[in-house]
Amino acid sequence: MSEFLRRIWSGDEGQDIAEYAVMLAVILVLVVGTIRLIGSNANNVFSNTASSIQ
């Protein structure tokens, strides 16, 4: 198992995997941040709508 991991991380394929992992992490941070921003704004809109209906 350790030989397999050493071969992956030492070769060109290992660099590709590391680059994809970094890109995936950045994309996930952006998506989570966007969802949190939209979620809080959507909550405010629904709260304002509910307040105006009552």
Long-range contacts (C-beta under 8 A, 24 or more apart in sequence): none
